[in-house]
């Protein structure tokens, strides 16, 4: 009996995980849907069937083979080891385990081979990191990334339902419900703060882009600086990336590498206004890249624009792909 659990099943990412599981036809014999204690016992409909929501403790006792976690860092820190001790593979969407040296930080198209049979807790990278490394990985292998300057334009959906409620209230002319997701209005506004500020005056989100990119690309010497901005876009993160390489390159080589990379879609016909936008990326599993151009102010440097649905490849899709890999490698017997 193959048992799969979704922890945080009622949240935005949890709901998206269920949709992606259906689209990918992820096999299972029993589906366990876990949520907070306040939701336990309630029903959640999936694929025309009502499922009873259980607590995280109950889910552990049911001994799932794979658990997709999207319930926040504190929940992951508390319960992921318990699932692992029960013989479960945990695929965690929070930041709790990403920089743990014993936990692989995985984007399947890039480094699925870092997952071993003993990798009981597998970390999903941050949404903004995933889409950036998806585009930079094939270029890094060929030309060697030296420095990255990235500015992100991140959907408020990345903050969760609290942000959605604030946006909807402001859009409809109502006061934002308390507690607010942001200290400033998000409707018709841009907020240059994603997560809390650190001692170095960068935000946690910006430093995630630094540390996670180095770990995924396997190069701790990469020079990276980031600015993360929250924007009034309902779904999809966008990134303006300037990257310098150790080796010279031609733009046509870049186009060929990106066109051939799995999970990437190249949209780069500026004369026809053909380039990625978050609206057209919404609901899609691929990362889109375009606006390719040489940086005329810097040797061996490139500008590009990267867009992805943050709830899909930035979270749910990546997690389901990892689960599929575990089944393909027969680490979990199907």
Secondary structure, 3 states (H helix, E strand, C coil): CCEEEEECCCCHHHHHHHHHHHHCCCCCCEEEEECCCCCCCCEEEECCEEEEEECHHHHHHCCCCEEEECCCHHHHHHHHHHHHHCCCEEEECCCCCCCCCCCCEECHHHHHHHCCCCCCEEEECCHHHHHHHHHHHHHHHHHCEEEEEEEEEEEHHHHCHHHHHHHHHHHCCCCCCCCCCCCCCCCCCEECCCCCECCCCCEHHHHHHHHHHHHHHCCCCCEEEEEEEEECCCCCEEEEEEEEECCCCCHHHHHHHHHHCCCEEECCEHHHCECCCHHHHCCCCCEEEEEEEECCCCCCEEEEEEEECCCHHHHHHHHHHHHHHHHHCCCCCC
